[in-house]
Amino acid sequence: MRSSRLLSILLLLQTHERMTSAELARRLEVSSRTILRDVVALSAAGVPIHTEQGRGGAIVLDRRARLDVARLDPGELQVLTAAGPDAELLNQIGLKAHQVSAQEKLTAVALRGRAPETTPLSEVLLIDPTGWFTAGQEQDLSDLLTAARRRRRIRLRYRRSGQADGTWLTADPYGLANKAGAWYLVADVGGAPRMFHAGRIDRYEALTDDAVLRPGSDLRSVWHELVTGLSPTPGVEVQAMLRSTRLDLARRILGTRLVAAGVPEEGWTPITVHYSDVESVRQLLQFGDHIRLLSPPGAIERFREIAAQIVQAHAGGVTDPRPSAGGRTRPGRPGAEGQRSA
């Protein structure tokens, strides 16, 4: 047990170079006193590790120390070769060449340690991080990643969803995160955590100022904070009947908003959906006549209003969606519909 913990300490310090005993204790779920005893043991064994005393002190591993890949067991090597980051995703942040080179080295070592009767894990396991029906991003985000690694402030112009133009702001970056094939910049703005969809960052530039990050926060903790905050607050609980053949589709579309599905009754399944507000019920319109809202009355009424607006917008054939001077939708050009059908 202790040998495993000692190796974990070395791996963490190789990643972060310096960490406090409290940080290591939290990661390994032991006391700070245990960590300090482990550091003494590692130092006595010849590992170039030492402690820095005083305010801002930490446990430091000599940066010249490197983990020998041969120390990884065959199972660990197999996992690394099969579950490494996607090459095309890393290409967007300028790391594809390093990934390909590392993959070749890991594969060569893993094959030597593989049991002869087994097929390599990378040949029977495929992990595709991209989302369904998405074209992906073609931005070059390597400069953005470099600025984050150098802990430099970033000035960027960001366009919020639904807005036509972006707004300039200054951010203190923790790093980049990828979820379902999309890149996000995770940063503080004015000391508050934010995530920025890379596809809506129009322009950016690294500044010479050092980034001011919140003490005790890192990319993973801030990302978790942001993702948790996106979970829908159950301000409105919608009860509905959904055609049973659409239940799998509903799970994909609604995600965590779909909190319950009952027992099917004659081809229909009762479901419960949580939304933060009544206006969000417009999402359920995409199920068309495969859904029937039961409660609450306010959600049903808003659902009807939006449906009626859709019907009215498409009444009378083809229309020009641009508003006229009086605010009404313009009628289509005479003969336009006939020209299209011809």
C-alpha positions as CSV (number, residue, x, y, z in Angstrom):
1,M,0.0,0.0,0.0
2,R,2.8,2.4,0.9
3,S,4.8,1.6,-2.2
4,S,1.8,2.5,-4.3
5,R,1.4,5.8,-2.4
6,L,5.1,6.6,-2.9
7,L,4.8,6.1,-6.6
8,S,1.7,8.2,-6.7
9,I,3.6,11.1,-4.9
10,L,6.3,10.9,-7.6
11,L,3.8,10.9,-10.4
12,L,2.0,13.9,-9.0
13,L,5.2,15.8,-8.4
14,Q,6.4,15.0,-11.9
15,T,3.2,16.6,-13.2
16,H,3.1,19.6,-11.0
17,E,6.8,19.8,-9.9
18,R,5.9,21.3,-6.6
19,M,2.9,20.7,-4.3
20,T,2.2,21.4,-0.6
21,S,1.8,18.5,1.8
22,A,-1.8,19.5,2.2
23,E,-2.5,19.2,-1.5
24,L,-0.8,15.8,-1.7
25,A,-2.7,14.6,1.4
26,R,-6.0,15.6,-0.1
27,R,-5.2,13.8,-3.4
28,L,-4.1,10.6,-1.7
29,E,-6.6,10.7,1.2
30,V,-4.0,10.5,4.0
31,S,-2.7,13.0,6.6
32,S,-0.1,15.7,5.9
33,R,2.1,14.0,8.5
34,T,2.0,10.8,6.5
35,I,3.0,12.7,3.4
36,L,6.0,14.2,5.2
37,R,7.1,10.8,6.4
38,D,6.9,9.5,2.8
39,V,9.0,12.4,1.6
40,V,11.7,11.5,4.1
41,A,11.6,7.9,2.9
42,L,11.9,8.9,-0.7
43,S,14.8,11.2,0.0
44,A,16.6,8.5,1.9
45,A,16.2,6.2,-1.0
46,G,18.0,8.7,-3.3
47,V,15.0,10.3,-5.0
48,P,15.9,14.0,-5.7
49,I,13.0,15.4,-3.5
50,H,13.1,18.1,-0.8
51,T,10.9,20.4,1.2
52,E,10.9,24.2,1.2
53,Q,10.1,25.7,4.5
54,G,8.3,28.9,5.3
55,R,5.4,30.8,3.7
56,G,4.8,29.5,0.2
57,G,6.8,26.4,1.0
58,A,6.2,23.1,-0.8
59,I,7.5,19.7,-1.6
60,V,9.6,19.8,-4.7
61,L,10.9,17.2,-7.1
62,D,14.0,18.0,-9.1
63,R,12.9,18.6,-12.6
64,R,15.7,16.4,-14.0
65,A,14.0,13.4,-12.4
66,R,11.9,11.5,-15.0
67,L,9.8,8.4,-14.7
68,D,11.1,5.4,-16.7
69,V,8.4,4.0,-18.9
70,A,9.7,0.6,-18.2
71,R,8.4,0.9,-14.6
72,L,4.8,0.9,-15.9
73,D,3.3,-2.6,-15.8
74,P,1.8,-4.1,-19.0
75,G,-1.8,-3.3,-18.1
76,E,-0.9,0.4,-17.6
77,L,0.9,0.6,-20.9
78,Q,-2.0,-1.0,-22.7
79,V,-4.4,1.5,-21.3
80,L,-2.2,4.4,-22.3
81,T,-1.9,3.2,-25.8
82,A,-5.7,2.6,-26.2
83,A,-7.1,5.6,-24.3
84,G,-4.8,8.4,-25.2
85,P,-6.3,11.7,-26.4
86,D,-7.6,11.8,-30.0
87,A,-5.0,12.9,-32.5
88,E,-7.3,15.2,-34.4
89,L,-8.4,17.0,-31.2
90,L,-4.7,17.5,-30.2
91,N,-4.0,18.8,-33.7
92,Q,-6.3,21.8,-33.0
93,I,-4.1,22.8,-30.1
94,G,-0.8,22.1,-31.9
95,L,0.1,18.8,-30.0
96,K,-0.6,16.2,-32.7
97,A,3.1,15.5,-33.5
98,H,3.9,14.9,-29.8
99,Q,0.9,12.6,-29.5
100,V,1.9,10.5,-32.5
101,S,5.5,10.2,-31.3
102,A,4.4,9.3,-27.8
103,Q,1.9,6.7,-29.1
104,E,4.6,5.0,-31.2
105,K,6.9,4.7,-28.2
106,L,4.2,3.5,-25.8
107,T,3.0,0.9,-28.4
108,A,6.5,-0.4,-28.9
109,V,7.0,-0.9,-25.1
110,A,3.5,-2.3,-24.6
111,L,3.9,-4.9,-27.3
112,R,7.1,-6.3,-25.6
113,G,5.2,-6.7,-22.3
114,R,2.0,-8.1,-23.8
115,A,0.9,-11.6,-23.1
116,P,1.3,-13.5,-26.4
117,E,-2.2,-15.0,-26.4
118,T,-4.0,-11.6,-26.2
119,T,-4.8,-9.0,-28.8
120,P,-3.5,-5.4,-28.1
121,L,-6.0,-3.4,-26.2
122,S,-5.8,-0.6,-28.8
123,E,-7.1,-3.0,-31.5
124,V,-10.2,-3.9,-29.6
125,L,-11.0,-0.6,-27.8
126,L,-11.9,2.7,-29.6
127,I,-12.8,5.9,-27.8
128,D,-14.3,8.6,-30.0
129,P,-14.7,11.9,-28.0
130,T,-16.5,13.7,-30.8
131,G,-20.3,14.3,-30.6
132,W,-22.8,12.9,-33.1
133,F,-23.6,14.8,-36.2
134,T,-21.0,17.5,-35.5
135,A,-18.5,18.8,-38.0
136,G,-16.0,19.8,-35.2
137,Q,-13.9,22.9,-34.9
138,E,-11.1,23.9,-37.3
139,Q,-9.6,26.6,-35.2
140,D,-5.9,26.7,-34.4
141,L,-5.9,27.1,-30.6
142,S,-2.2,26.5,-30.0
143,D,-1.5,30.1,-29.1
144,L,-4.3,30.1,-26.6
145,L,-2.9,27.0,-25.0
146,T,0.6,28.5,-24.9
147,A,-0.8,31.6,-23.1
148,A,-2.5,29.4,-20.5
149,R,0.7,27.3,-20.0
150,R,2.7,30.5,-19.5
151,R,0.0,31.9,-17.1
152,R,-0.4,35.0,-19.1
153,R,-3.6,37.1,-19.2
154,I,-5.6,36.9,-22.4
155,R,-7.6,39.6,-24.1
156,L,-10.3,38.2,-26.2
157,R,-13.4,39.1,-28.1
158,Y,-16.2,36.7,-27.3
159,R,-19.7,36.4,-28.8
160,R,-22.3,35.0,-26.5
161,S,-24.8,32.4,-27.9
162,G,-27.5,34.2,-29.9
163,Q,-25.5,37.5,-30.3
164,A,-24.3,38.8,-33.6
165,D,-21.2,40.7,-32.3
166,G,-18.6,39.9,-29.7
167,T,-17.5,41.8,-26.6
168,W,-13.8,42.4,-25.6
169,L,-12.8,41.3,-22.2
170,T,-9.7,40.3,-20.2
171,A,-9.4,36.7,-18.8
172,D,-7.1,34.9,-16.5
173,P,-6.8,31.4,-18.0
174,Y,-6.6,28.0,-16.2
175,G,-6.5,26.1,-19.5
176,L,-8.5,24.4,-22.2
177,A,-11.1,21.7,-21.7
178,N,-12.7,19.5,-24.4
179,K,-16.2,18.1,-24.0
180,A,-18.1,16.2,-26.7
181,G,-15.6,17.3,-29.4
182,A,-15.9,21.1,-28.5
183,W,-13.1,23.1,-26.9
184,Y,-13.7,25.5,-24.1
185,L,-11.4,28.1,-22.5
186,V,-11.7,28.0,-18.7
187,A,-10.8,31.2,-17.1
188,D,-11.6,33.8,-14.4
189,V,-13.0,37.2,-15.4
190,G,-12.9,39.7,-12.6
191,G,-12.2,36.8,-10.2
192,A,-15.3,34.8,-11.2
193,P,-15.1,31.5,-13.2
194,R,-16.2,31.5,-16.8
195,M,-16.1,29.0,-19.7
196,F,-15.8,30.3,-23.3
197,H,-16.8,28.1,-26.3
198,A,-13.8,28.3,-28.6
199,G,-16.0,28.5,-31.6
200,R,-17.3,31.9,-30.5
201,I,-14.0,33.4,-29.6
202,D,-13.6,35.8,-32.6
203,R,-10.1,37.1,-31.7
204,Y,-7.6,36.8,-28.9
205,E,-4.2,37.9,-27.9
206,A,-1.9,37.0,-25.0
207,L,-0.9,40.0,-22.8
208,T,2.4,40.4,-20.9
209,D,0.6,40.6,-17.5
210,D,0.7,37.5,-15.4
211,A,-2.6,35.7,-14.9
212,V,-4.2,36.2,-11.5
213,L,-5.7,32.9,-10.5
214,R,-7.7,32.1,-7.4
215,P,-5.6,30.4,-4.7
216,G,-6.4,26.7,-4.4
217,S,-8.1,26.5,-7.8
218,D,-6.9,24.7,-10.9
219,L,-8.4,23.7,-14.3
220,R,-10.1,20.6,-13.0
221,S,-11.7,22.2,-9.9
222,V,-12.9,25.2,-11.8
223,W,-14.3,23.1,-14.7
224,H,-16.2,21.0,-12.1
225,E,-17.5,24.1,-10.5
226,L,-18.8,25.4,-13.9
227,V,-20.2,22.2,-15.1
228,T,-22.0,21.6,-11.8
229,G,-23.5,25.1,-12.1
230,L,-24.9,24.3,-15.5
231,S,-27.2,21.6,-14.1
232,P,-30.8,22.7,-14.4
233,T,-32.4,24.2,-11.3
234,P,-35.8,22.4,-11.0
235,G,-37.8,25.6,-11.0
236,V,-40.5,24.0,-13.2
237,E,-41.4,20.3,-13.1
238,V,-43.2,19.3,-16.3
239,Q,-45.3,16.1,-16.4
240,A,-46.0,14.7,-19.8
241,M,-46.9,11.6,-21.8
242,L,-44.3,10.7,-24.4
243,R,-44.8,8.1,-27.1
244,S,-42.7,5.1,-25.9
245,T,-40.8,4.8,-29.2
246,R,-39.4,8.3,-28.6
247,L,-38.0,7.6,-25.1
248,D,-34.5,6.8,-26.2
249,L,-34.5,10.0,-28.3
250,A,-35.7,12.0,-25.3
251,R,-32.9,10.7,-23.1
252,R,-30.3,11.9,-25.7
253,I,-32.0,15.3,-26.2
254,L,-33.0,16.1,-22.7
255,G,-30.1,14.6,-20.8
256,T,-30.3,15.3,-17.1
257,R,-33.4,17.4,-17.6
258,L,-35.3,14.1,-17.9
259,V,-35.5,13.0,-14.3
260,A,-38.0,10.2,-14.4
261,A,-39.8,7.9,-16.8
262,G,-42.7,5.7,-15.7
263,V,-44.2,2.5,-16.8
264,P,-45.4,2.5,-20.5
265,E,-49.2,2.5,-21.0
266,E,-50.6,1.6,-24.4
267,G,-47.6,2.9,-26.3
268,W,-47.2,6.0,-24.1
269,T,-44.7,6.6,-21.3
270,P,-45.2,9.2,-18.4
271,I,-42.1,11.4,-18.0
272,T,-41.0,14.1,-15.7
273,V,-38.8,17.0,-17.0
274,H,-37.1,19.7,-15.0
275,Y,-36.6,23.2,-16.4
276,S,-35.3,26.3,-14.7
277,D,-38.3,28.4,-16.2
278,V,-41.5,28.0,-18.1
279,E,-40.0,29.4,-21.3
280,S,-37.7,26.4,-21.6
281,V,-40.6,24.1,-22.5
282,R,-40.2,25.2,-26.1
283,Q,-37.5,22.5,-26.2
284,L,-40.3,19.9,-26.1
285,L,-41.8,21.2,-29.3
286,Q,-39.3,19.1,-31.3
287,F,-41.2,16.0,-30.2
288,G,-44.2,17.2,-32.2
289,D,-47.3,15.1,-31.8
290,H,-45.3,12.5,-29.9
291,I,-45.7,14.4,-26.6
292,R,-48.7,15.5,-24.5
293,L,-48.1,17.9,-21.6
294,L,-50.1,17.2,-18.5
295,S,-48.9,19.8,-16.0
296,P,-48.3,22.5,-14.7
297,P,-50.9,24.7,-16.3
298,G,-48.4,27.6,-17.0
299,A,-46.2,25.3,-19.0
300,I,-49.1,23.9,-21.0
301,E,-50.3,27.4,-21.8
302,R,-46.8,28.6,-22.9
303,F,-46.4,25.4,-25.0
304,R,-49.7,26.2,-26.8
305,E,-48.8,29.8,-27.4
306,I,-45.5,28.9,-29.0
307,A,-47.1,26.2,-31.1
308,A,-49.8,28.7,-32.2
309,Q,-47.1,31.2,-33.2
310,I,-45.4,28.6,-35.3
311,V,-48.7,27.7,-37.1
312,Q,-49.4,31.4,-37.7
313,A,-45.9,32.1,-39.1
314,H,-46.4,29.3,-41.6
315,A,-50.1,30.1,-42.5
316,G,-50.8,31.2,-46.1
317,G,-47.9,29.6,-47.8
318,V,-44.4,31.1,-48.3
319,T,-43.6,34.3,-46.4
320,D,-40.6,36.5,-46.1
321,P,-39.4,36.2,-42.4
322,R,-38.0,39.8,-42.5
323,P,-40.3,42.3,-40.7
324,S,-41.8,45.1,-42.8
325,A,-41.9,48.7,-41.7
326,G,-45.1,48.0,-39.7
327,G,-43.5,45.1,-37.9
328,R,-45.5,42.4,-39.8
329,T,-44.0,39.6,-41.8
330,R,-43.7,40.3,-45.5
331,P,-45.7,38.2,-47.9
332,G,-43.8,36.2,-50.5
333,R,-43.3,37.6,-54.0
334,P,-46.2,36.8,-56.4
335,G,-45.4,33.7,-58.3
336,A,-42.5,32.8,-56.1
337,E,-44.1,29.5,-54.9
338,G,-44.9,28.5,-58.4
339,Q,-41.4,29.2,-59.6
340,R,-40.0,27.0,-56.8
341,S,-42.3,24.1,-57.6
342,A,-41.5,24.3,-61.3
